[in-house]
Amino acid sequence: MITGAESALVVNNNAAAVLLALDTLARGKEAIISRSQLVEIGGSFRMPDVMARSGALLVEVGTTNKTYLTDYSNAITERTGLLLKVHQSNFKIVGFTETVGLKDLVSLGKERNIPVVYDLGSGALIDPERFGLPHEPTVQESIKAGVDIVTFSTDKLLGGPQGGIIAGKKKWVDLLKKNPLTRALRVGKLTIAALEATLRLYLDEELAVKKNPVLAMMFAPLEIIEERCKKLISKITPEAKALMNISTVEGLSEMGGGSLPGEGIPTKRISLLPERINADELATRLRGNTPPIFARIEQDRVLLDMRTVYDNEVDTIAVALENICSS
Ligand SMILES: *Cc1c(COP(=O)(O)O)cnc(C)c1O
């Protein structure tokens, strides 16, 4: 209902989703992929290795920077099992580039009667562009483009528990469900409960943006973050203020552990420049606090990105600083 897909299946993570799709549709057959999309996600998820594991024969087309639709169509044979597109979710190729859009790939797949699988990875259900951030392809957009199967993580931009969703045409999803691997890759009750709660919020996007911690942090307006900075500064005791130089500074929030490469989001940070101890020592003491407070260090200043601090945690930080300064 949220994605607009005919059918869907939940597995352990997106790696499992990709493996299952390849194993079902391209085992012993060829899977065509652009050379620019043979990505490594990390944690030893490397597209060529996953393809090898699934028994799909990798057919690379195009070049690192340019791939055309004709590269795909020329590579199609009677052994072709699927056309695979992988979202370059953790790196960027810029400059003299050419990629084939999903719609064009879908048209080619339809014409030649070959399923198109899109490994979207990040799993955005709300385009960050709506909040002034860079565009990220959404699941709904992929379904609308007519893709046969799209796979994505439920713990990246979706903001849910670890999991992977396979969504798309019923005909193909049903085929995946029948694969014996599906039982090995299926999720437990706890994941289903958490994922259901996460997805229910998306029925009302405004609610999702307010209540989902990932979305709330990612889409928090700068004014709210600045307000939080002011609140923290006003709560720090004069004794602590006498021992460190405290100010609000601009900065960039790094999003998504690599899911949005090079797309820092402007933020406001609290800069702490202690006088008696160095920044490393202050950061260590903050981590030793109960609860631990993790900060960044830049140019011998301790920085707290207030985007990732809840309003009800501001007091905790003020108290921690007071304790550190009085010890
Ligand atoms: C993150 C990602 C994966 C792996 O997903 P997990 O849910 O971490 O297993 C696979 N492909 C792409 C494109 C990704 O971004």
The ligand as an SDF file (V2000), in Angstrom:
LIG
                    3D

 15 15  0  0  0  0  0  0  0  0999 V2000
   23.0860   -1.3820    1.9130 C   0  0  0  0  0  0  0  0  0  0  0  0
   23.0110   -2.0000    0.6100 C   0  0  0  0  0  0  0  0  0  0  0  0
   23.0030   -3.4000    0.4740 C   0  0  0  0  0  0  0  0  0  0  0  0
   23.0710   -4.3070    1.6810 C   0  0  0  0  0  0  0  0  0  0  0  0
   21.9400   -4.1260    2.4590 O   0  0  0  0  0  0  0  0  0  0  0  0
   21.8710   -4.7070    3.9570 P   0  0  0  0  0  0  0  0  0  0  0  0
   20.4510   -4.4690    4.3720 O   0  0  0  0  0  0  0  0  0  0  0  0
   22.8550   -3.9420    4.7490 O   0  0  0  0  0  0  0  0  0  0  0  0
   22.1960   -6.1500    3.8580 O   0  0  0  0  0  0  0  0  0  0  0  0
   22.9510   -3.9170   -0.7920 C   0  0  0  0  0  0  0  0  0  0  0  0
   22.9050   -3.1310   -1.8740 N   0  0  0  0  0  0  0  0  0  0  0  0
   22.9040   -1.7870   -1.7920 C   0  0  0  0  0  0  0  0  0  0  0  0
   22.8520   -0.9720   -3.0460 C   0  0  0  0  0  0  0  0  0  0  0  0
   22.9510   -1.1730   -0.5530 C   0  0  0  0  0  0  0  0  0  0  0  0
   22.9540    0.1700   -0.4550 O   0  0  0  0  0  0  0  0  0  0  0  0
  1  2  1  0
  2  3  1  0
  2 14  2  0
  3  4  1  0
  3 10  2  0
  4  5  1  0
  5  6  1  0
  6  7  2  0
  6  8  1  0
  6  9  1  0
 10 11  1  0
 11 12  2  0
 12 13  1  0
 12 14  1  0
 14 15  1  0
M  END
$$$$
